[in-house]
Amino acid sequence: MTSFFLFLSDVFKWSFGLFDAAGNVLNWILFLVASALFTYWCYVLMVTLGGDKDKEYFSPTEGHHPYYDPKIHKKD
């Protein structure tokens, strides 16, 4: 009977090793995705918005929704 429990112990240790390997794979996948997002973010900041190119941006709502609207915030 002892050999059965030793075998069962080996199976449990092997299964936890499988979880450990799956966790390592998942960590690498998440690291690569985060690295890709960070690289894309740096690309947008440097190439798209760098060199005063952000001055060419046109905001369709600029001036239409002011923080202070005198028609609403007037003293009576």
N, C-alpha and C positions, 0 to 999 in steps of 0.2 A: 504494500500500500504506500510505503514511503516513496518508492520510485514513481508512482503515479503523481503524487504531490510535487515531486521534483520536476517531473515532466510538465505539470500544470504551471509551475513557477517559471520554467523556461519559456512556455508559451506566452505568459503574461509579460515577461521581460521583452520578448520579441515583439509583441503587439505595441508596447510602449515605445520601443525603438522605432516602430513604424509611424507612430504619432509624432515622434521627434523629427523624423525625416520629413514628414508632410509639413510640419511647422517650419522647418528650414526652407523648404521649397516655397511655401506661402510667403515667408519673410523676404526671400529674394525677389519674388514676383512683385510684392508691394514696394520694395526698394526700387526696382527698375521703373515701375509706373510713376513713383514719386520723383525719381530723377528725370524722367521724360517730361513730366509736368513742370518741374523747376526749370529745365532747359528751355522749354517753350515759353515760360513766363519771362525768362531773361531775354530770349529772342524778341518777344513783343516789346519789352521795355527798351532794348537797345536799338533794334532795327526799325520797328514800326513807329515808336514814339521818340526815338533819339534824333539829334540834329535838328531840333526845332520843327520837326514834322507835325508835332501835336498842335502847332498854331494853325495848321490848315484844317483842323477838325471843325466841323459845323455841327452845332447842337440844335436840334429842331425845337427844343423846349426852352432855350435860353431866353430869359426876359418874359416869358409867358406865365411863369409861376413864381412870382417874387416871394421872398421870405416875409417881407413887410408889404402888405397891400393897404394903401391909404384909404380905399373905399371901405374896407372892413375895420381897420384900426383907427377910427377917427374919434376925436373927443367931442362930445355934444355939450 
